[in-house]
Amino acid sequence: MTTLAHAEAPRPGLVVFTSHLSGACRRFEGFLAQVLQRRQNHDTFTLYRVEEERRPDLVERFRVADMPTLVVVEGRAVRARLVQPRTSREIERFLAPWLR
């Protein structure tokens, strides 16, 4: 059952650009999971994972040059971008406006 609040304000999209060839991307996945789990924010975003090797069209469309990159999309607009985060704290600070 969808509540009126959810119908009026859809969840922001969290687009995660990664590469399966990158060790930094594999470490990043763990950091992101930790941040979302810490404050039970798994349902805060609609999560989209984009692998560079599978979707180069989306990498180009979003103008992503370095992996990993996080992009927050609200409506049809990019609201925030974080390139090559190295710690869970860095990710948490970046996502703070949307986290509970």
Chimera marker file (.cmm) of the C-alpha trace (Angstrom):
<marker_set name="trace">
<marker id="1" x="0.000" y="0.000" z="0.000" r="1" g="1" b="0" radius="0.5"/>
<marker id="2" x="1.427" y="3.377" z="-1.048" r="1" g="1" b="0" radius="0.5"/>
<marker id="3" x="0.833" y="6.308" z="1.249" r="1" g="1" b="0" radius="0.5"/>
<marker id="4" x="0.008" y="9.744" z="-0.051" r="1" g="1" b="0" radius="0.5"/>
<marker id="5" x="3.344" y="11.074" z="1.215" r="1" g="1" b="0" radius="0.5"/>
<marker id="6" x="5.212" y="8.534" z="-0.904" r="1" g="1" b="0" radius="0.5"/>
<marker id="7" x="3.067" y="9.309" z="-3.937" r="1" g="1" b="0" radius="0.5"/>
<marker id="8" x="3.815" y="13.030" z="-3.648" r="1" g="1" b="0" radius="0.5"/>
<marker id="9" x="7.506" y="12.695" z="-2.899" r="1" g="1" b="0" radius="0.5"/>
<marker id="10" x="9.152" y="9.714" z="-4.581" r="1" g="1" b="0" radius="0.5"/>
<marker id="11" x="12.426" y="8.521" z="-3.160" r="1" g="1" b="0" radius="0.5"/>
<marker id="12" x="15.566" y="10.078" z="-4.584" r="1" g="1" b="0" radius="0.5"/>
<marker id="13" x="17.631" y="7.839" z="-6.807" r="1" g="1" b="0" radius="0.5"/>
<marker id="14" x="21.112" y="6.849" z="-5.709" r="1" g="1" b="0" radius="0.5"/>
<marker id="15" x="23.106" y="5.914" z="-8.800" r="1" g="1" b="0" radius="0.5"/>
<marker id="16" x="26.260" y="3.966" z="-8.006" r="1" g="1" b="0" radius="0.5"/>
<marker id="17" x="28.788" y="3.892" z="-10.849" r="1" g="1" b="0" radius="0.5"/>
<marker id="18" x="31.305" y="1.088" z="-10.413" r="1" g="1" b="0" radius="0.5"/>
<marker id="19" x="33.671" y="-1.186" z="-12.285" r="1" g="1" b="0" radius="0.5"/>
<marker id="20" x="34.030" y="-4.875" z="-11.527" r="1" g="1" b="0" radius="0.5"/>
<marker id="21" x="37.716" y="-4.508" z="-12.435" r="1" g="1" b="0" radius="0.5"/>
<marker id="22" x="38.423" y="-2.062" z="-9.588" r="1" g="1" b="0" radius="0.5"/>
<marker id="23" x="39.437" y="-3.013" z="-6.060" r="1" g="1" b="0" radius="0.5"/>
<marker id="24" x="38.484" y="0.497" z="-4.907" r="1" g="1" b="0" radius="0.5"/>
<marker id="25" x="34.949" y="-0.112" z="-6.186" r="1" g="1" b="0" radius="0.5"/>
<marker id="26" x="34.677" y="-3.390" z="-4.268" r="1" g="1" b="0" radius="0.5"/>
<marker id="27" x="35.805" y="-1.669" z="-1.042" r="1" g="1" b="0" radius="0.5"/>
<marker id="28" x="33.385" y="1.180" z="-1.732" r="1" g="1" b="0" radius="0.5"/>
<marker id="29" x="30.435" y="-1.246" z="-1.947" r="1" g="1" b="0" radius="0.5"/>
<marker id="30" x="31.161" y="-2.349" z="1.627" r="1" g="1" b="0" radius="0.5"/>
<marker id="31" x="31.380" y="1.247" z="2.831" r="1" g="1" b="0" radius="0.5"/>
<marker id="32" x="28.070" y="2.161" z="1.176" r="1" g="1" b="0" radius="0.5"/>
<marker id="33" x="26.307" y="-0.865" z="2.669" r="1" g="1" b="0" radius="0.5"/>
<marker id="34" x="27.656" y="0.088" z="6.100" r="1" g="1" b="0" radius="0.5"/>
<marker id="35" x="26.362" y="3.673" z="5.801" r="1" g="1" b="0" radius="0.5"/>
<marker id="36" x="22.893" y="2.627" z="4.654" r="1" g="1" b="0" radius="0.5"/>
<marker id="37" x="22.623" y="-0.090" z="7.288" r="1" g="1" b="0" radius="0.5"/>
<marker id="38" x="23.933" y="1.995" z="10.182" r="1" g="1" b="0" radius="0.5"/>
<marker id="39" x="20.841" y="4.191" z="10.369" r="1" g="1" b="0" radius="0.5"/>
<marker id="40" x="18.467" y="1.809" z="8.588" r="1" g="1" b="0" radius="0.5"/>
<marker id="41" x="18.378" y="3.848" z="5.391" r="1" g="1" b="0" radius="0.5"/>
<marker id="42" x="18.007" y="1.011" z="2.887" r="1" g="1" b="0" radius="0.5"/>
<marker id="43" x="14.604" y="2.352" z="1.835" r="1" g="1" b="0" radius="0.5"/>
<marker id="44" x="15.644" y="6.019" z="1.703" r="1" g="1" b="0" radius="0.5"/>
<marker id="45" x="16.813" y="5.764" z="-1.904" r="1" g="1" b="0" radius="0.5"/>
<marker id="46" x="15.938" y="3.863" z="-5.010" r="1" g="1" b="0" radius="0.5"/>
<marker id="47" x="19.327" y="2.276" z="-5.651" r="1" g="1" b="0" radius="0.5"/>
<marker id="48" x="20.709" y="1.862" z="-9.163" r="1" g="1" b="0" radius="0.5"/>
<marker id="49" x="24.017" y="0.104" z="-9.781" r="1" g="1" b="0" radius="0.5"/>
<marker id="50" x="25.718" y="0.916" z="-13.068" r="1" g="1" b="0" radius="0.5"/>
<marker id="51" x="28.767" y="-1.116" z="-14.096" r="1" g="1" b="0" radius="0.5"/>
<marker id="52" x="31.050" y="0.813" z="-16.395" r="1" g="1" b="0" radius="0.5"/>
<marker id="53" x="31.694" y="-2.258" z="-18.545" r="1" g="1" b="0" radius="0.5"/>
<marker id="54" x="27.998" y="-3.035" z="-19.036" r="1" g="1" b="0" radius="0.5"/>
<marker id="55" x="26.560" y="0.466" z="-19.487" r="1" g="1" b="0" radius="0.5"/>
<marker id="56" x="29.164" y="2.810" z="-20.990" r="1" g="1" b="0" radius="0.5"/>
<marker id="57" x="26.243" y="4.821" z="-22.424" r="1" g="1" b="0" radius="0.5"/>
<marker id="58" x="25.080" y="5.771" z="-18.904" r="1" g="1" b="0" radius="0.5"/>
<marker id="59" x="28.631" y="6.505" z="-17.781" r="1" g="1" b="0" radius="0.5"/>
<marker id="60" x="28.947" y="8.925" z="-20.673" r="1" g="1" b="0" radius="0.5"/>
<marker id="61" x="25.457" y="10.392" z="-20.199" r="1" g="1" b="0" radius="0.5"/>
<marker id="62" x="26.166" y="11.185" z="-16.523" r="1" g="1" b="0" radius="0.5"/>
<marker id="63" x="29.699" y="12.387" z="-17.412" r="1" g="1" b="0" radius="0.5"/>
<marker id="64" x="31.381" y="10.010" z="-14.990" r="1" g="1" b="0" radius="0.5"/>
<marker id="65" x="35.151" y="9.906" z="-15.442" r="1" g="1" b="0" radius="0.5"/>
<marker id="66" x="36.306" y="8.092" z="-12.297" r="1" g="1" b="0" radius="0.5"/>
<marker id="67" x="35.044" y="5.012" z="-10.490" r="1" g="1" b="0" radius="0.5"/>
<marker id="68" x="33.424" y="4.705" z="-8.034" r="1" g="1" b="0" radius="0.5"/>
<marker id="69" x="31.085" y="7.687" z="-8.283" r="1" g="1" b="0" radius="0.5"/>
<marker id="70" x="27.823" y="8.295" z="-6.404" r="1" g="1" b="0" radius="0.5"/>
<marker id="71" x="25.108" y="10.456" z="-7.928" r="1" g="1" b="0" radius="0.5"/>
<marker id="72" x="21.904" y="11.511" z="-6.159" r="1" g="1" b="0" radius="0.5"/>
<marker id="73" x="19.023" y="12.201" z="-8.541" r="1" g="1" b="0" radius="0.5"/>
<marker id="74" x="15.780" y="13.876" z="-7.440" r="1" g="1" b="0" radius="0.5"/>
<marker id="75" x="13.049" y="14.385" z="-9.962" r="1" g="1" b="0" radius="0.5"/>
<marker id="76" x="15.008" y="14.448" z="-13.182" r="1" g="1" b="0" radius="0.5"/>
<marker id="77" x="17.927" y="16.480" z="-11.848" r="1" g="1" b="0" radius="0.5"/>
<marker id="78" x="21.311" y="15.529" z="-10.448" r="1" g="1" b="0" radius="0.5"/>
<marker id="79" x="21.380" y="16.986" z="-6.927" r="1" g="1" b="0" radius="0.5"/>
<marker id="80" x="24.787" y="15.778" z="-5.730" r="1" g="1" b="0" radius="0.5"/>
<marker id="81" x="27.863" y="13.886" z="-6.900" r="1" g="1" b="0" radius="0.5"/>
<marker id="82" x="30.704" y="12.245" z="-4.978" r="1" g="1" b="0" radius="0.5"/>
<marker id="83" x="33.725" y="11.006" z="-6.903" r="1" g="1" b="0" radius="0.5"/>
<marker id="84" x="35.979" y="8.248" z="-5.572" r="1" g="1" b="0" radius="0.5"/>
<marker id="85" x="34.932" y="8.182" z="-1.920" r="1" g="1" b="0" radius="0.5"/>
<marker id="86" x="37.530" y="6.445" z="0.225" r="1" g="1" b="0" radius="0.5"/>
<marker id="87" x="35.797" y="6.033" z="3.597" r="1" g="1" b="0" radius="0.5"/>
<marker id="88" x="32.349" y="5.322" z="4.998" r="1" g="1" b="0" radius="0.5"/>
<marker id="89" x="32.463" y="8.679" z="6.828" r="1" g="1" b="0" radius="0.5"/>
<marker id="90" x="32.975" y="10.512" z="3.550" r="1" g="1" b="0" radius="0.5"/>
<marker id="91" x="29.934" y="8.724" z="2.082" r="1" g="1" b="0" radius="0.5"/>
<marker id="92" x="27.872" y="9.406" z="5.201" r="1" g="1" b="0" radius="0.5"/>
<marker id="93" x="28.687" y="13.144" z="5.116" r="1" g="1" b="0" radius="0.5"/>
<marker id="94" x="27.768" y="13.252" z="1.422" r="1" g="1" b="0" radius="0.5"/>
<marker id="95" x="24.424" y="11.503" z="1.959" r="1" g="1" b="0" radius="0.5"/>
<marker id="96" x="23.617" y="13.312" z="5.248" r="1" g="1" b="0" radius="0.5"/>
<marker id="97" x="20.877" y="15.556" z="3.759" r="1" g="1" b="0" radius="0.5"/>
<marker id="98" x="18.870" y="12.457" z="2.851" r="1" g="1" b="0" radius="0.5"/>
<marker id="99" x="19.688" y="10.102" z="5.734" r="1" g="1" b="0" radius="0.5"/>
<marker id="100" x="17.551" y="9.664" z="8.847" r="1" g="1" b="0" radius="0.5"/>
<link id1="1" id2="2" r="1" g="1" b="0" radius="0.2"/>
<link id1="2" id2="3" r="1" g="1" b="0" radius="0.2"/>
<link id1="3" id2="4" r="1" g="1" b="0" radius="0.2"/>
<link id1="4" id2="5" r="1" g="1" b="0" radius="0.2"/>
<link id1="5" id2="6" r="1" g="1" b="0" radius="0.2"/>
<link id1="6" id2="7" r="1" g="1" b="0" radius="0.2"/>
<link id1="7" id2="8" r="1" g="1" b="0" radius="0.2"/>
<link id1="8" id2="9" r="1" g="1" b="0" radius="0.2"/>
<link id1="9" id2="10" r="1" g="1" b="0" radius="0.2"/>
<link id1="10" id2="11" r="1" g="1" b="0" radius="0.2"/>
<link id1="11" id2="12" r="1" g="1" b="0" radius="0.2"/>
<link id1="12" id2="13" r="1" g="1" b="0" radius="0.2"/>
<link id1="13" id2="14" r="1" g="1" b="0" radius="0.2"/>
<link id1="14" id2="15" r="1" g="1" b="0" radius="0.2"/>
<link id1="15" id2="16" r="1" g="1" b="0" radius="0.2"/>
<link id1="16" id2="17" r="1" g="1" b="0" radius="0.2"/>
<link id1="17" id2="18" r="1" g="1" b="0" radius="0.2"/>
<link id1="18" id2="19" r="1" g="1" b="0" radius="0.2"/>
<link id1="19" id2="20" r="1" g="1" b="0" radius="0.2"/>
<link id1="20" id2="21" r="1" g="1" b="0" radius="0.2"/>
<link id1="21" id2="22" r="1" g="1" b="0" radius="0.2"/>
<link id1="22" id2="23" r="1" g="1" b="0" radius="0.2"/>
<link id1="23" id2="24" r="1" g="1" b="0" radius="0.2"/>
<link id1="24" id2="25" r="1" g="1" b="0" radius="0.2"/>
<link id1="25" id2="26" r="1" g="1" b="0" radius="0.2"/>
<link id1="26" id2="27" r="1" g="1" b="0" radius="0.2"/>
<link id1="27" id2="28" r="1" g="1" b="0" radius="0.2"/>
<link id1="28" id2="29" r="1" g="1" b="0" radius="0.2"/>
<link id1="29" id2="30" r="1" g="1" b="0" radius="0.2"/>
<link id1="30" id2="31" r="1" g="1" b="0" radius="0.2"/>
<link id1="31" id2="32" r="1" g="1" b="0" radius="0.2"/>
<link id1="32" id2="33" r="1" g="1" b="0" radius="0.2"/>
<link id1="33" id2="34" r="1" g="1" b="0" radius="0.2"/>
<link id1="34" id2="35" r="1" g="1" b="0" radius="0.2"/>
<link id1="35" id2="36" r="1" g="1" b="0" radius="0.2"/>
<link id1="36" id2="37" r="1" g="1" b="0" radius="0.2"/>
<link id1="37" id2="38" r="1" g="1" b="0" radius="0.2"/>
<link id1="38" id2="39" r="1" g="1" b="0" radius="0.2"/>
<link id1="39" id2="40" r="1" g="1" b="0" radius="0.2"/>
<link id1="40" id2="41" r="1" g="1" b="0" radius="0.2"/>
<link id1="41" id2="42" r="1" g="1" b="0" radius="0.2"/>
<link id1="42" id2="43" r="1" g="1" b="0" radius="0.2"/>
<link id1="43" id2="44" r="1" g="1" b="0" radius="0.2"/>
<link id1="44" id2="45" r="1" g="1" b="0" radius="0.2"/>
<link id1="45" id2="46" r="1" g="1" b="0" radius="0.2"/>
<link id1="46" id2="47" r="1" g="1" b="0" radius="0.2"/>
<link id1="47" id2="48" r="1" g="1" b="0" radius="0.2"/>
<link id1="48" id2="49" r="1" g="1" b="0" radius="0.2"/>
<link id1="49" id2="50" r="1" g="1" b="0" radius="0.2"/>
<link id1="50" id2="51" r="1" g="1" b="0" radius="0.2"/>
<link id1="51" id2="52" r="1" g="1" b="0" radius="0.2"/>
<link id1="52" id2="53" r="1" g="1" b="0" radius="0.2"/>
<link id1="53" id2="54" r="1" g="1" b="0" radius="0.2"/>
<link id1="54" id2="55" r="1" g="1" b="0" radius="0.2"/>
<link id1="55" id2="56" r="1" g="1" b="0" radius="0.2"/>
<link id1="56" id2="57" r="1" g="1" b="0" radius="0.2"/>
<link id1="57" id2="58" r="1" g="1" b="0" radius="0.2"/>
<link id1="58" id2="59" r="1" g="1" b="0" radius="0.2"/>
<link id1="59" id2="60" r="1" g="1" b="0" radius="0.2"/>
<link id1="60" id2="61" r="1" g="1" b="0" radius="0.2"/>
<link id1="61" id2="62" r="1" g="1" b="0" radius="0.2"/>
<link id1="62" id2="63" r="1" g="1" b="0" radius="0.2"/>
<link id1="63" id2="64" r="1" g="1" b="0" radius="0.2"/>
<link id1="64" id2="65" r="1" g="1" b="0" radius="0.2"/>
<link id1="65" id2="66" r="1" g="1" b="0" radius="0.2"/>
<link id1="66" id2="67" r="1" g="1" b="0" radius="0.2"/>
<link id1="67" id2="68" r="1" g="1" b="0" radius="0.2"/>
<link id1="68" id2="69" r="1" g="1" b="0" radius="0.2"/>
<link id1="69" id2="70" r="1" g="1" b="0" radius="0.2"/>
<link id1="70" id2="71" r="1" g="1" b="0" radius="0.2"/>
<link id1="71" id2="72" r="1" g="1" b="0" radius="0.2"/>
<link id1="72" id2="73" r="1" g="1" b="0" radius="0.2"/>
<link id1="73" id2="74" r="1" g="1" b="0" radius="0.2"/>
<link id1="74" id2="75" r="1" g="1" b="0" radius="0.2"/>
<link id1="75" id2="76" r="1" g="1" b="0" radius="0.2"/>
<link id1="76" id2="77" r="1" g="1" b="0" radius="0.2"/>
<link id1="77" id2="78" r="1" g="1" b="0" radius="0.2"/>
<link id1="78" id2="79" r="1" g="1" b="0" radius="0.2"/>
<link id1="79" id2="80" r="1" g="1" b="0" radius="0.2"/>
<link id1="80" id2="81" r="1" g="1" b="0" radius="0.2"/>
<link id1="81" id2="82" r="1" g="1" b="0" radius="0.2"/>
<link id1="82" id2="83" r="1" g="1" b="0" radius="0.2"/>
<link id1="83" id2="84" r="1" g="1" b="0" radius="0.2"/>
<link id1="84" id2="85" r="1" g="1" b="0" radius="0.2"/>
<link id1="85" id2="86" r="1" g="1" b="0" radius="0.2"/>
<link id1="86" id2="87" r="1" g="1" b="0" radius="0.2"/>
<link id1="87" id2="88" r="1" g="1" b="0" radius="0.2"/>
<link id1="88" id2="89" r="1" g="1" b="0" radius="0.2"/>
<link id1="89" id2="90" r="1" g="1" b="0" radius="0.2"/>
<link id1="90" id2="91" r="1" g="1" b="0" radius="0.2"/>
<link id1="91" id2="92" r="1" g="1" b="0" radius="0.2"/>
<link id1="92" id2="93" r="1" g="1" b="0" radius="0.2"/>
<link id1="93" id2="94" r="1" g="1" b="0" radius="0.2"/>
<link id1="94" id2="95" r="1" g="1" b="0" radius="0.2"/>
<link id1="95" id2="96" r="1" g="1" b="0" radius="0.2"/>
<link id1="96" id2="97" r="1" g="1" b="0" radius="0.2"/>
<link id1="97" id2="98" r="1" g="1" b="0" radius="0.2"/>
<link id1="98" id2="99" r="1" g="1" b="0" radius="0.2"/>
<link id1="99" id2="100" r="1" g="1" b="0" radius="0.2"/>
</marker_set>
